[in-house]
Amino acid sequence: MLNQNTIEIIKSTVPVLEEHGEKITTHFYKIMFNNHPELLNIFNHANQKQGRQQKALAGTVYAAAKYIDNLEVIIPVVKQIAHKHRSLGIKPEHYPIVGKHLLMAIKEVLGDAATDEIINAWAEAYRVIADAFISIEAEMYDETAHQKGGWDGFRRFVVARKQPESEVITSFYLKPEDNKEIATFEPGQYISLKIEMEGEQYNHIRQYSLSDVSGKNYYRISIKKEAGTNNPDGMVSNYLHKSVNEGDVILVSAPAGDFVLNTKKETPLVLLSGGVGLTPMVSMLKTVAEVQPERKVTFIHAAMNSKVHALRDEVSQLKNENIKNVVFYDAPTDEDRAENRFDVEGYVTKEWLTNNVDVKNADFYFCGPVPFMKAVNHSLKELGVSDDRIYFEFFGPKGNL
């Protein structure tokens, strides 16, 4: 427990963290990786280059300071991050390294404003926060390793099938090399792939949503090939598309993530996806069709056109009296129009949602590019949908809508 004096000192730094937080975390990663380059085997290089990890960490540090006297408030965020940490292989021994360099960054960025009193208070607070992460992650590691078909760390999986789904998305069907049982998962969860690329000094770990139902003898992930290998996001996805073939072995973590469908509820369900954001949504849709066939579902997918629309036939085959499937294309081809491959031209709007879904009663799950998610979230808020009926997932570090 933190004493009242420490709490007051930490809370006094909230305005400073709001102003300088991203500068502090950017410097933190720079000095930590300079002193411990081996950690580049764990952290996502693309998120570093794009500044997404720095921004996410700054938000977490700010929240920790703001709620330092009531850390229960941020436990949901801690658990979300802990899922990521467990799937990456972050262990207790990494926390002292992070703490040391975070304090160094605070001191070096703030200069004389970071008094010994402030640094000591943050050192004490960091120990409490780190202990919370370590405790939660220890439970996750134990549960994951000891569940039926579970394992610790990364396990060798064979690419049993590689299936193009559109011009930019390919599905990989992964089976365990040892042919033993694999862990079940909740619809919406993801796995981590540890990729060792020739010519690259460090491993690359990427997380991909599972795009099929649980309970099979394989995991399926459907990966978008990002534009250009010079794009940090494109390095791994292009490698998987071009260089990984059927029969190859990939290192895979056990499923993780807290963006999961609540199958205990029977309320109407609206699943909205943009682009490759449909992967967790398809898992949710197929699960509902299997275990809750009486539940009303509206599955809404937005894409540019049929050329980039993955899993279209698979989703359309699930349509029945309880499942409504709606496709939005914002740039349909002539063939799309001639063959009626879509339902609405344009974007998902507040007006469309008002007229076509049960806004007052439904639960809404959505995933896709950040602009898409911001637009959907804004529409739902304006329509009066409460926070407890809105669920979403970022591909990558947590951001803000």
Helices and strands as residue ranges (DSSP letters): H 4-12, H 14-35, G 37-41, H 45-49, H 52-66, G 71-74, H 75-88, H 94-110, G 111-113, H 116-146, E 154-164, E 169-176, E 190-195, E 204-209, E 219-224, H 232-243, E 249-253, E 269-274, G 275-277, H 278-291, E 297-303, G 306-308, H 312-316, E 323-329, H 334-338, E 344-345, H 350-356, E 363-367, H 370-382, G 387-389, E 390-393
